[in-house]
Amino acid sequence: MSKTALNIHEAAQVLVQAAFSTHDAEVALAQAIEHGELHANVKRWASEQWAGKQLPGNIVPVETFIERTDLNAWLAAKGLGVRAD
C-alpha cells in the first residue's frame, strides 16, 4: 500500500480534530465512499463477521485505504479546514 494512504480509522482521526467522534468520522468517510464522493481502496466484511459498531457498506475501517490527496480534496469540498499530512 502507498505510504501516502491512510486507512479509514487513520483518516477518521483527522476528522476527530475537526470536532467529530472517531466513529462519527468513520461513518462520514464510509458514507462519502459509498456515495462516490471519496475514492478509496475498499475492503468489506461479510455481514455475519461484524462484532462491534458497523460502518455503511460493511466497510472494514482498518483495511480500507484513502490517499491523502483524495482525503484533502474531500475535506476541502466539505469546507473542513484540516489536512491529513
C-alpha positions in Angstrom: 0.0 0.0 0.0 1.2 3.5 -0.7 2.9 5.4 2.1 0.6 8.3 1.3 -2.5 6.3 2.0 -4.5 6.3 5.3 -6.9 3.6 6.4 -10.4 4.8 7.3 -9.5 4.7 11.0 -6.5 6.9 10.5 -8.4 9.3 8.2 -11.1 9.4 10.9 -8.5 10.7 13.3 -8.0 13.7 11.0 -11.7 14.4 11.2 -11.8 14.0 15.0 -9.5 17.0 15.1 -12.4 18.8 13.4 -14.8 18.0 16.3 -16.2 14.6 15.3 -16.0 11.5 17.4 -13.9 8.7 15.8 -16.9 6.5 15.0 -18.9 9.5 13.6 -15.9 10.4 11.4 -15.6 6.8 10.2 -19.3 6.8 9.3 -18.9 10.1 7.4 -16.0 8.7 5.5 -17.8 5.4 4.7 -20.8 7.4 3.5 -18.7 9.5 1.3 -17.1 6.4 -0.2 -20.5 4.7 -0.7 -21.8 7.9 -2.4 -18.8 8.2 -4.8 -17.6 11.4 -3.2 -14.4 9.9 -1.9 -12.2 7.4 -3.7 -10.8 4.5 -1.6 -9.4 1.0 -1.9 -12.3 -0.7 -0.1 -12.4 -3.9 1.8 -15.8 -5.1 3.1 -16.9 -7.5 5.8 -19.4 -10.2 5.3 -22.4 -9.1 7.4 -22.0 -12.0 9.7 -18.4 -11.0 10.6 -19.4 -7.9 12.5 -18.5 -7.7 16.1 -19.0 -4.1 17.2 -20.0 -0.8 15.5 -20.8 -1.2 11.9 -20.0 1.2 9.0 -22.2 1.8 6.0 -21.5 -0.7 3.2 -19.8 -3.2 5.6 -16.6 -1.3 5.1 -13.6 -2.6 7.1 -12.1 0.6 8.6 -8.5 -0.6 9.2 -8.2 -2.3 5.8 -9.8 0.3 3.6 -7.3 2.9 2.3 -7.7 6.6 1.2 -4.9 8.5 -0.5 -4.1 11.7 1.5 -4.6 13.8 -1.6 -8.1 12.4 -2.1 -8.9 13.0 1.6 -7.6 16.5 1.5 -9.7 17.3 -1.6 -12.8 15.8 0.1 -12.1 17.8 3.2 -11.7 21.0 1.2 -15.0 20.3 -0.7 -16.7 19.9 2.7 -15.2 23.1 4.0 -13.3 21.4 6.7 -10.1 23.3 7.5 -8.0 20.2 8.4 -5.3 18.5 6.4 -4.1 14.9 6.5 -0.4 15.4 6.3 
